[in-house]
Amino acid sequence: MNKEALPLLEDIKQIRRQVAKDGEHILESWQGGEVREEYIQSLRNLAYYMAFRRYDRRELQNSLIPWGVSSLGRLEPNVAGNLDAVIKTLGYITGDIQQDTEYFKYPASEDRNSPLANNTNMLLGESKEHRYTQIMVTMPPEAAKDYKLVKSLIESGMNSARINCAHDDEDTWKQMIENIRTAADETGDSCRILMDISGPKVRIKTLLTSKRNPKLKTGEYFLLSNQEAMILPSKVNIAVNTSVPEVLKNVDIDQLIKIDDGQVEAIVTEVQDDGLICRVTKTSKAKGVRIKTEKGINFPDLDINLNVLTEKDMNDLDFATEHADILAFSFIKSADDMRYIEDTLREKLTAGKQQMPVIAKIETTEAIGEIPNIIAAAAAVRPFGIMVARGDLAVEIGYERLSEIQEELLWICEAAHVPVIWATQVLESLIKTGIPTRSEISDVVAGSRAECIMLNKGDYIVDGVKTVDDILSKSEGHNYKKTAMLRALNISKSMFE
C-alpha cells in the first residue's frame, strides 16, 4: 500500500464525476430526436469523450505513468470504463479500495473495439481475414466495359467500389454495377457499392482560351465567369465558368481562390458584371499549371451558403437509392445538413432499404467544428461513417493544419465507434505512373489507423490495391490506432462556450 497516490486517486475521481456530469449534459443536447437502441451507448461514450478532452490532460498522464497504471492515452473506445479502471487500480495501490464506481467495464483487449468493428461491418461489410482496414476504390469509366479490370480489383483485395456521381451517367453507372456484382459473385468475395452524391462542389465547367496550351503562371490574370457564353477581356488569356455560378455573388476583391486542390492560388482583383478578374499568386509548378475542366475551385475564407443537395443530386439519388449499398454525401457542414439529408432519404428509400448506410464527407472548415454534432445527428438514425476528404480539406484549412485535424477526427470517430475512410492521393504516384514514392508508403501505414483506405483511379490501380493490401497485412501486426497525449482538442471548442 502506498498513501502517496491518494491525491492522484482523488483527482481522477473528481475528473470522473465531472466527465459524467458534462457528458450527460452534452448527450441531452443531442437527444432531440430518437436514437436507435444499438447506438445509444456509443453516443454516450462520444459525449463523455468530448467532456474529457475539453481540458489539457498531459500533466495527469505524466502523473499516472510512474504508478504503472493506464495513462489514458487509449481511452477512446470506453471513456468511463478506462477512468473506472484507473480508479480501481489506484484504490488497490493506496489500500483505499473503491467500491462506488458506477460500473467497471473494461473489456479484454480482443473485445475492446467490438462496437467499432460491428459498426464497420454494418457500413462496409466484413473485412478480409488477414487485415482489419478495408480498401475502397473509385471506379474509372473503363469499369463499365472492362469486366476483367473489375474482377482483378476484387481479387486483389478491393472491399468496396465507389462510383462518383459527379462523373459519367446512369447508363455507365449501371454497367459498372453489373460488372461489380457479377465479379463479386464469381470470386465469392463481398464488394459493396458506394454511390457518392456530388453536392454543391464548385468545379470548372467550361474553358475558353487564346492559348495553345492553357496554363496559368504566377502573375497572370484569368476570368472566373458567371456566364455560359464567355468573352475574353483584355489582358486575360484564359476564362473559366463554374458548375455553381451563383456562388460568385458572395465573392469580393482580395478573396483567396484555389484551383485543382491548391495547384493554383489566386486573388480577386476586380469584380465585373460577367464575373471575377483574378491574379495568380502561386502555382505548384514553376512553368505553370495546366487548367482543365472538372477541376475543383475552393474559396477557403468564404462560407458558401448553398443547399447540401442540388437539383442534380436529387435526380442522382433516385438512381442511387435503388442500386447502391451505401450513400456518401459531399460538403457536409452541420447537423442540419444531415437532418435535411435524412428527411430526403425517408421519402426516397423504399421500405426494405430504410436503414441504408450513409457516409458524410468532411472537406470544409465549417464541418471541422461540427464533427460531434454531425455524428450525433446521423449515427443516431442509421449506420454511419466519416470520409476524411483530405484534398479539399487541406485546401480549405491549410496544409499545415491537416495532420493535426485528421488526428483529432480519428480520435473523435473512434470514441463515437464510427468508421473512418482515409481518402485522397493515397499512393497517387504508383497508381498514375506505376512507381511509388517513399512518403506514399508511409501514408498508407498512417492510414491503417482508419477503418478503410480509399484509392482513386489510375492506369496502375490494380497494382495500387495489391500494394495497399500487402502493406496493411504486414503493418497491422505491429500497431493499432496508437497512444496519444491528451492535449485539449481544437475541434469543437465552441461546444463549451
C-alpha positions as CSV (number, residue, x, y, z in Angstrom):
1,M,0.0,0.0,0.0
2,N,1.2,3.5,-0.9
3,K,-0.6,6.5,0.5
4,E,1.4,8.9,-1.7
5,A,-1.0,8.1,-4.6
6,L,-4.1,9.2,-2.6
7,P,-4.1,12.8,-4.0
8,L,-3.9,11.3,-7.5
9,L,-6.8,9.0,-6.8
10,E,-8.9,11.9,-5.6
11,D,-8.0,13.9,-8.8
12,I,-9.1,11.0,-11.0
13,K,-12.4,10.5,-9.1
14,Q,-13.2,14.2,-9.4
15,I,-12.4,14.1,-13.2
16,R,-14.7,11.1,-13.5
17,R,-17.6,12.9,-11.7
18,Q,-17.1,16.0,-13.9
19,V,-16.9,14.0,-17.1
20,A,-20.1,12.2,-16.3
21,K,-21.9,15.5,-15.4
22,D,-20.7,17.3,-18.5
23,G,-21.1,14.3,-20.7
24,E,-24.7,13.8,-19.7
25,H,-25.4,17.5,-20.5
26,I,-23.9,17.1,-24.0
27,L,-25.9,13.9,-24.5
28,E,-29.1,15.6,-23.5
29,S,-28.4,18.3,-26.1
30,W,-28.1,15.7,-28.8
31,Q,-31.2,13.7,-28.0
32,G,-33.7,16.0,-29.6
33,G,-34.8,13.0,-31.7
34,E,-35.0,9.3,-31.2
35,V,-31.7,7.4,-31.1
36,R,-31.6,3.9,-32.4
37,E,-31.2,1.5,-29.4
38,E,-28.0,-0.1,-30.6
39,Y,-26.2,3.2,-30.8
40,I,-27.2,5.0,-27.5
41,Q,-24.1,3.7,-25.5
42,S,-21.8,4.8,-28.3
43,L,-23.4,8.2,-28.4
44,R,-22.9,8.5,-24.6
45,N,-19.3,7.4,-25.0
46,L,-18.7,10.2,-27.5
47,A,-20.3,12.8,-25.2
48,Y,-18.1,11.6,-22.3
49,Y,-15.0,11.8,-24.6
50,M,-15.8,15.4,-25.7
51,A,-16.2,16.3,-22.0
52,F,-12.9,14.7,-21.0
53,R,-11.0,16.2,-23.9
54,R,-12.2,19.7,-23.1
55,Y,-9.1,20.2,-21.0
56,D,-5.4,19.5,-21.4
57,R,-4.7,16.2,-19.6
58,R,-1.0,15.8,-20.3
59,E,0.0,16.6,-16.7
60,L,-2.4,14.0,-15.4
61,Q,-1.0,11.4,-17.9
62,N,2.6,12.1,-16.6
63,S,1.4,11.7,-13.0
64,L,-0.1,8.3,-13.8
65,I,2.8,6.7,-15.6
66,P,5.1,6.2,-12.6
67,W,2.4,4.1,-10.9
68,G,2.2,1.6,-13.7
69,V,-1.5,2.2,-14.5
70,S,-3.1,3.3,-17.7
71,S,-2.1,6.8,-18.8
72,L,-5.5,7.1,-20.5
73,G,-3.9,7.6,-24.0
74,R,-6.2,4.9,-25.4
75,L,-9.4,5.6,-23.6
76,E,-11.4,6.4,-26.8
77,P,-13.4,3.1,-27.1
78,N,-14.6,3.2,-23.4
79,V,-14.1,6.5,-21.6
80,A,-16.0,5.8,-18.4
81,G,-14.6,2.3,-18.2
82,N,-11.0,3.4,-18.6
83,L,-11.4,6.1,-15.8
84,D,-13.0,3.5,-13.6
85,A,-10.2,1.1,-14.2
86,V,-7.6,3.6,-13.1
87,I,-9.7,4.5,-10.0
88,K,-10.0,0.8,-9.1
89,T,-6.3,0.2,-9.6
90,L,-5.2,3.2,-7.6
91,G,-7.5,2.1,-4.9
92,Y,-5.6,-1.2,-4.6
93,I,-2.3,0.7,-4.6
94,T,-3.3,3.0,-1.9
95,G,-5.3,0.5,0.2
96,D,-8.4,2.7,-0.2
97,I,-10.4,0.0,-2.1
98,Q,-13.0,1.6,-4.4
99,Q,-16.5,0.1,-4.3
100,D,-18.6,3.0,-5.5
101,T,-17.6,3.2,-9.2
102,E,-20.7,3.3,-11.4
103,Y,-19.6,0.3,-13.4
104,F,-16.3,-1.4,-14.1
105,K,-16.5,-2.4,-17.7
106,Y,-13.0,-2.7,-19.2
107,P,-13.3,-5.4,-21.9
108,A,-10.4,-7.7,-22.7
109,S,-8.2,-6.4,-25.5
110,E,-9.6,-8.6,-28.2
111,D,-13.1,-7.2,-27.4
112,R,-12.5,-3.6,-26.6
113,N,-13.1,-2.3,-30.1
114,S,-16.1,-4.5,-30.9
115,P,-18.6,-1.7,-31.2
116,L,-16.4,0.0,-33.8
117,A,-15.8,-3.3,-35.5
118,N,-19.5,-4.1,-35.6
119,N,-20.4,-0.6,-37.0
120,T,-17.7,-1.0,-39.6
121,N,-19.2,-4.3,-40.7
122,M,-22.7,-2.8,-40.9
123,L,-21.3,0.1,-43.0
124,L,-18.8,-1.6,-45.3
125,G,-19.3,-5.3,-44.9
126,E,-17.0,-7.9,-43.5
127,S,-13.2,-7.2,-43.8
128,K,-10.7,-9.7,-45.1
129,E,-9.4,-12.2,-42.6
130,H,-5.8,-11.1,-43.0
131,R,-6.4,-7.4,-42.3
132,Y,-8.7,-5.1,-40.4
133,T,-8.5,-2.0,-42.6
134,Q,-10.6,-2.2,-45.7
135,I,-9.8,-0.9,-49.3
136,M,-12.2,1.2,-51.3
137,V,-11.5,2.0,-55.0
138,T,-13.0,4.8,-57.1
139,M,-14.3,3.2,-60.3
140,P,-12.8,4.6,-63.6
141,P,-15.1,4.9,-66.7
142,E,-13.4,1.7,-68.0
143,A,-15.0,-0.3,-65.3
144,A,-18.3,-0.1,-67.2
145,K,-16.9,-2.1,-70.1
146,D,-13.8,-3.8,-68.8
147,Y,-15.1,-6.7,-66.7
148,K,-11.6,-8.2,-66.2
149,L,-10.4,-4.9,-64.6
150,V,-13.2,-5.0,-62.1
151,K,-12.6,-8.7,-61.3
152,S,-8.9,-8.1,-60.9
153,L,-9.6,-5.3,-58.4
154,I,-11.8,-7.6,-56.3
155,E,-9.3,-10.4,-56.5
156,S,-6.5,-8.0,-55.4
157,G,-8.3,-7.0,-52.3
158,M,-10.9,-4.3,-53.0
159,N,-13.7,-4.4,-50.4
160,S,-15.9,-1.7,-51.8
161,A,-16.3,0.2,-55.0
162,R,-17.0,4.0,-55.2
163,I,-19.0,5.5,-58.0
164,N,-18.6,9.2,-58.2
165,C,-21.9,10.8,-59.4
166,A,-20.0,13.9,-60.4
167,H,-18.8,12.0,-63.5
168,D,-20.4,9.7,-66.2
169,D,-24.1,9.0,-66.4
170,E,-26.7,6.5,-65.3
171,D,-26.1,4.1,-68.2
172,T,-22.4,4.0,-67.3
173,W,-23.1,3.6,-63.6
174,K,-25.5,0.7,-64.3
175,Q,-22.8,-1.1,-66.4
176,M,-20.3,-0.6,-63.6
177,I,-22.7,-2.0,-61.0
178,E,-23.4,-5.1,-63.2
179,N,-19.7,-5.8,-63.5
180,I,-19.1,-5.4,-59.8
181,R,-22.0,-7.6,-58.8
182,T,-21.0,-10.3,-61.3
183,A,-17.3,-10.3,-60.3
184,A,-18.2,-10.5,-56.6
185,D,-20.4,-13.5,-57.3
186,E,-17.8,-15.2,-59.4
187,T,-15.0,-14.6,-57.0
188,G,-17.0,-15.3,-53.9
189,D,-15.8,-12.1,-52.3
190,S,-18.1,-9.4,-50.9
191,C,-17.9,-5.9,-52.6
192,R,-20.2,-3.2,-51.5
193,I,-21.1,-0.3,-53.9
194,L,-20.9,3.2,-52.6
195,M,-22.5,6.0,-54.7
196,D,-21.0,9.4,-53.9
197,I,-23.5,12.2,-54.3
198,S,-21.5,15.2,-55.6
199,G,-23.2,18.0,-53.7
200,P,-22.6,21.7,-54.3
201,K,-19.0,21.2,-55.4
202,V,-17.7,24.2,-57.4
203,R,-15.9,23.0,-60.4
204,I,-14.6,24.3,-63.7
205,K,-17.4,23.7,-66.2
206,T,-16.1,25.0,-69.5
207,L,-12.8,26.7,-70.6
208,L,-12.2,29.5,-73.1
209,T,-8.6,30.3,-74.0
210,S,-6.5,32.1,-76.6
211,K,-3.5,29.8,-75.7
212,R,-2.5,26.6,-77.3
213,N,-1.5,25.2,-74.0
214,P,-3.9,26.7,-71.4
215,K,-1.5,27.0,-68.4
216,L,-1.7,29.6,-65.6
217,K,1.6,31.1,-64.4
218,T,2.3,33.3,-61.4
219,G,1.4,36.9,-62.2
220,E,-1.1,36.1,-65.0
221,Y,-4.7,37.0,-64.9
222,F,-7.8,34.9,-65.7
223,L,-11.6,35.4,-65.7
224,L,-13.8,33.4,-63.4
225,S,-17.0,33.9,-65.2
226,N,-20.7,33.6,-64.2
227,Q,-21.8,33.3,-67.8
228,E,-22.4,30.3,-70.0
229,A,-21.1,32.1,-73.1
230,M,-17.8,33.7,-72.2
231,I,-15.7,36.5,-73.8
232,L,-12.1,37.1,-73.0
233,P,-11.4,40.5,-71.6
234,S,-8.3,42.4,-72.3
235,K,-5.1,41.2,-70.6
236,V,-6.8,37.8,-70.0
237,N,-5.9,34.7,-72.0
238,I,-8.0,32.2,-70.0
239,A,-11.6,32.3,-68.9
240,V,-13.5,29.6,-67.0
241,N,-17.0,29.3,-65.7
242,T,-18.3,27.2,-62.9
243,S,-20.8,24.5,-62.1
244,V,-22.3,26.7,-59.4
245,P,-22.3,30.3,-60.8
246,E,-24.4,31.7,-58.0
247,V,-21.5,31.3,-55.6
248,L,-19.7,34.2,-57.3
249,K,-22.2,36.7,-55.9
250,N,-20.7,36.3,-52.5
251,V,-17.1,36.9,-53.6
252,D,-15.3,40.3,-53.2
253,I,-12.0,41.8,-54.0
254,D,-8.9,40.2,-52.3
255,Q,-10.8,36.9,-51.8
256,L,-8.4,33.9,-52.0
257,I,-9.3,31.3,-54.6
258,K,-7.6,27.9,-55.1
259,I,-8.0,25.6,-58.1
260,D,-7.3,21.9,-58.5
261,D,-6.6,21.1,-54.9
262,G,-4.5,24.2,-54.5
263,Q,-2.3,23.7,-57.6
264,V,-3.2,27.3,-58.4
265,E,-3.7,30.1,-55.9
266,A,-5.1,33.5,-56.9
267,I,-6.8,36.6,-55.5
268,V,-9.7,38.5,-56.9
269,T,-8.6,41.9,-58.3
270,E,-11.8,43.1,-60.0
271,V,-15.5,42.3,-59.7
272,Q,-17.3,42.8,-63.1
273,D,-20.8,42.0,-64.3
274,D,-19.6,38.9,-66.1
275,G,-17.5,37.6,-63.3
276,L,-14.2,38.0,-61.4
277,I,-10.8,39.0,-62.7
278,C,-8.2,37.0,-60.7
279,R,-4.4,37.3,-60.5
280,V,-2.4,34.1,-60.0
281,T,-0.2,34.4,-56.9
282,K,1.2,30.9,-56.7
283,T,1.4,27.7,-58.7
284,S,2.7,24.2,-57.9
285,K,5.0,24.2,-60.9
286,A,7.4,27.0,-62.0
287,K,6.3,26.7,-65.6
288,G,2.6,27.0,-64.7
289,V,-0.3,24.6,-64.2
290,R,-2.5,23.3,-67.0
291,I,-6.1,24.2,-66.4
292,K,-8.7,21.5,-67.1
293,T,-12.5,21.2,-66.9
294,E,-14.0,19.3,-63.9
295,K,-11.2,20.5,-61.5
296,G,-12.4,21.9,-58.2
297,I,-12.5,25.6,-57.2
298,N,-12.2,26.5,-53.5
299,F,-12.9,29.7,-51.6
300,P,-11.1,28.9,-48.3
301,D,-12.1,32.1,-46.4
302,L,-15.7,32.2,-47.6
303,D,-18.7,30.5,-46.1
304,I,-20.5,29.3,-49.2
305,N,-24.2,29.1,-48.1
306,L,-25.5,26.6,-50.6
307,N,-28.0,23.7,-50.1
308,V,-26.2,20.5,-49.4
309,L,-28.3,18.7,-52.2
310,T,-28.5,20.2,-55.6
311,E,-31.2,19.5,-58.2
312,K,-28.8,17.1,-59.9
313,D,-28.2,15.4,-56.6
314,M,-32.0,14.8,-56.2
315,N,-32.1,13.1,-59.6
316,D,-29.0,11.0,-58.8
317,L,-30.5,9.9,-55.5
318,D,-33.4,8.3,-57.4
319,F,-30.9,6.0,-59.1
320,A,-28.5,5.6,-56.1
321,T,-31.2,4.6,-53.6
322,E,-32.3,1.8,-55.9
323,H,-28.8,0.4,-56.9
324,A,-26.3,1.3,-54.2
325,D,-25.4,-0.3,-50.9
326,I,-24.0,2.9,-49.3
327,L,-24.6,6.6,-50.0
328,A,-21.9,9.3,-49.5
329,F,-22.7,13.0,-49.3
330,S,-20.3,15.7,-50.1
331,F,-19.6,19.0,-48.3
332,I,-21.5,18.3,-45.1
333,K,-21.1,21.3,-42.8
334,S,-23.6,20.8,-40.0
335,A,-26.0,18.6,-38.2
336,D,-28.8,20.4,-40.0
337,D,-27.3,19.2,-43.3
338,M,-27.6,15.6,-42.0
339,R,-31.1,16.2,-40.9
340,Y,-32.1,17.6,-44.3
341,I,-30.5,14.5,-46.0
342,E,-32.3,12.2,-43.6
343,D,-35.7,13.9,-44.4
344,T,-34.9,13.4,-48.1
345,L,-33.9,9.7,-47.7
346,R,-37.1,8.9,-45.8
347,E,-39.0,10.0,-48.9
348,K,-36.8,8.2,-51.4
349,L,-35.8,4.9,-49.7
350,T,-38.2,2.0,-50.1
351,A,-39.4,0.1,-47.1
352,G,-36.7,-2.6,-47.4
353,K,-33.8,0.0,-47.6
354,Q,-34.7,2.4,-44.8
355,Q,-31.5,1.5,-42.9
356,M,-29.2,2.1,-45.9
357,P,-25.8,3.2,-44.5
358,V,-24.6,6.8,-45.1
359,I,-21.2,8.5,-45.2
360,A,-20.5,12.2,-44.6
361,K,-17.5,13.6,-46.5
362,I,-15.6,16.1,-44.3
363,E,-13.9,18.7,-46.5
364,T,-14.7,22.2,-45.2
365,T,-13.6,24.4,-42.3
366,E,-17.2,24.6,-41.1
367,A,-17.5,20.8,-40.8
368,I,-14.5,20.5,-38.5
369,G,-16.1,22.4,-35.7
370,E,-19.3,20.5,-36.0
371,I,-18.0,16.9,-36.2
372,P,-19.5,15.6,-32.9
373,N,-22.9,17.2,-33.7
374,I,-22.8,15.8,-37.3
375,I,-22.1,12.3,-35.9
376,A,-24.8,12.6,-33.2
377,A,-27.4,13.6,-35.8
378,A,-26.5,11.0,-38.4
379,A,-25.4,7.9,-36.4
380,A,-28.4,8.1,-34.2
381,V,-30.6,7.2,-37.2
382,R,-28.7,4.7,-39.3
383,P,-25.3,3.0,-39.8
384,F,-22.9,5.9,-40.5
385,G,-19.3,6.7,-41.4
386,I,-17.0,9.7,-42.0
387,M,-14.8,10.1,-45.0
388,V,-11.8,12.5,-44.5
389,A,-11.5,14.1,-47.9
390,R,-8.0,15.3,-47.4
391,G,-7.7,17.1,-50.8
392,D,-10.5,19.7,-50.3
393,L,-10.0,19.7,-46.6
394,A,-6.3,20.7,-46.9
395,V,-7.2,23.4,-49.4
396,E,-9.8,24.8,-47.0
397,I,-8.0,24.7,-43.7
398,G,-4.4,24.9,-44.9
399,Y,-1.9,22.0,-45.4
400,E,-0.1,22.9,-42.2
401,R,-3.2,22.1,-40.1
402,L,-4.2,18.9,-41.9
403,S,-2.1,16.5,-39.9
404,E,-3.4,17.8,-36.6
405,I,-7.0,17.9,-37.7
406,Q,-7.1,14.4,-39.2
407,E,-5.6,13.0,-35.9
408,E,-8.4,14.6,-33.9
409,L,-11.0,13.3,-36.4
410,L,-9.7,9.8,-35.9
411,W,-9.9,10.1,-32.1
412,I,-13.4,11.5,-32.1
413,C,-14.7,8.9,-34.5
414,E,-13.2,6.1,-32.5
415,A,-14.9,7.4,-29.4
416,A,-18.1,7.5,-31.3
417,H,-17.5,4.0,-32.7
418,V,-17.9,5.5,-36.2
419,P,-15.8,4.1,-39.1
420,V,-13.4,6.4,-40.9
421,I,-12.4,6.3,-44.6
422,W,-8.9,7.8,-45.3
423,A,-9.2,9.4,-48.7
424,T,-7.4,11.5,-51.4
425,Q,-4.0,10.9,-53.1
426,V,-3.2,7.6,-51.4
427,L,-0.4,6.0,-53.5
428,E,-1.2,8.6,-56.2
429,S,2.2,8.3,-57.9
430,L,2.1,4.5,-58.0
431,I,-1.5,4.5,-59.3
432,K,-0.7,7.0,-62.1
433,T,2.8,6.1,-63.0
434,G,3.5,2.7,-61.6
435,I,6.3,4.0,-59.3
436,P,5.5,4.9,-55.7
437,T,7.3,7.4,-53.5
438,R,8.6,6.5,-50.0
439,S,6.3,9.0,-48.4
440,E,3.3,7.4,-50.1
441,I,4.1,4.0,-48.4
442,S,4.3,5.8,-45.0
443,D,1.0,7.4,-45.7
444,V,-0.6,4.0,-46.2
445,V,0.7,2.9,-42.8
446,A,-0.7,6.1,-41.2
447,G,-4.0,5.4,-43.0
448,S,-4.1,1.9,-41.4
449,R,-5.5,3.6,-38.3
450,A,-8.7,4.2,-40.2
451,E,-11.2,1.5,-40.9
452,C,-10.9,2.0,-44.7
453,I,-8.4,3.5,-47.2
454,M,-9.7,4.8,-50.5
455,L,-7.8,4.8,-53.7
456,N,-8.5,6.9,-56.8
457,K,-8.5,5.7,-60.4
458,G,-5.4,5.5,-62.5
459,D,-3.6,3.2,-65.0
460,Y,-2.0,1.1,-62.3
461,I,-4.9,0.9,-59.9
462,V,-4.7,-2.9,-59.6
463,D,-1.1,-2.6,-58.6
464,G,-2.2,0.0,-56.1
465,V,-4.7,-2.3,-54.5
466,K,-2.2,-5.1,-54.3
467,T,0.3,-2.8,-52.6
468,V,-2.1,-1.4,-50.0
469,D,-3.3,-5.0,-49.3
470,D,0.3,-6.1,-48.7
471,I,1.3,-3.1,-46.6
472,L,-1.8,-3.4,-44.4
473,S,-1.3,-7.1,-43.9
474,K,2.2,-6.6,-42.7
475,S,1.8,-3.4,-40.7
476,E,-1.4,-4.2,-38.7
477,G,0.5,-6.8,-36.8
478,H,2.6,-4.1,-35.3
479,N,0.1,-1.4,-34.3
480,Y,-3.5,-0.4,-34.0
481,K,-4.6,3.2,-33.6
482,K,-1.6,4.3,-31.3
483,T,-1.5,6.1,-27.9
484,A,-1.9,9.8,-27.8
485,M,-1.0,12.7,-25.5
486,L,-4.2,14.3,-24.3
487,R,-3.9,18.0,-25.0
488,A,-7.3,19.8,-25.2
489,L,-9.0,19.2,-28.6
490,N,-9.1,22.1,-31.0
491,I,-12.2,20.6,-32.7
492,S,-15.5,21.6,-31.1
493,K,-14.2,24.1,-28.5
494,S,-17.4,26.0,-29.2
495,M,-19.4,23.2,-27.6
496,F,-18.4,24.6,-24.2
497,E,-18.6,28.3,-24.9
